Amino acid sequence: MKNITLFIMLFAFTIASAQQTFELNWQQGVNGASASFTIEEGDTIEWTWSNTSPHDVVPTPEETDAPADFGSAVLQGVGQSYSYTFTEAAVIDYLCSVHPSSMFGTITVEEILSVQEKFEINVIFYPNPVSDEMTIASLFRIDTYEIYDVFGKKVGQGIGEGTYTNLNTAYLNTGVYFVKVNAGDLQTIVRLMKN
């Protein structure tokens, strides 16, 4: 009986924690929160060039946690890409050496995360507090979002635009809102402050 219970627990853990590949559109202006994510050991990130400028993906000069083989050559052209599978827990600061002031981020690699945990950790709203427009960034493709006021009344909704979704919030009154974000079977709720 113990062996069956152990097998079921290991099987459930394997399903809840799965290695995945995440895509990141890489161009000038992708930095900070929009280029910083938390993943699990064994996950892959693929940076895909979104414009015709030359880019690379390399550790920052001060970075000491990056694996020795992490980093790409300078490539040019829409659709060029670099992917890396992260196999050890680390916090890695990276940038584009051609555009270091406008293309940078941090990849945090954890030993174990469930798919739901990865989704929740990586749904990022900015700016928050917001005035008229905000962005939802995620490693997962956003399907839909719904905005609720503090009384639970739905005051807005929309369809996701991929891993980056722009929201017009100009119509919202000043106050606190909750945004429910859906990606397939995954769901999380984030608090939003409107100025």
C-alpha positions, 0 to 999 in steps of 0.5 A: 500500500505504501508503494502505491501511495508513493507512486501516486504522489510522485505521479501527481507531482510530475503532472503539477511540475512540468518543464516548459518553453517560454517565448520572449519577444526581444527588441528595444524597450523590453526591459525590467519587469517585462523581461524578468521572469521566474522559471523552474529548473529544466525550463527553456526561454526562447528570445525571438528578435522582433525587429531588424536591429542587431541583438544578443542575449548575454549575462550582465558584466557583473553577473556571477550566477550565469552558466558559462555557456549562457549567451548568444552571438549578435544576430540581426533580423526579425525572427532570429532567436536564441534559446537556453534551457536552465538546469540549475537554480540561479538568479541571472541578470542579462542584457543585450550588449548592443542596447544595454540601457533599453534591453535587460532583465532577470531570470530567476530559476527555482528548483521546483515550481508547479505550472500554476505557481509559474503562472501566478509569479509571472503575471506582471502588471505595469505600471501599477498604480496606473493612470490611462494605460497598462500592460500585462506581461506573462510567460504564458499567453493570456486568453482573457482578462476581467476587471472587477471593482471592490464590490465584485462588479465586473467593470471591464473585460478583454481578449489577451494579445499573447504574452503582452496585453495592453489595457486601456484603463482611462475609463476606470474611476480612481480606486482599487480593482481586481483583474482576473487573468486567464491562460487556458486552465490557469487563472490568477487575480492581481490587485490594481490601483487606479490613479 
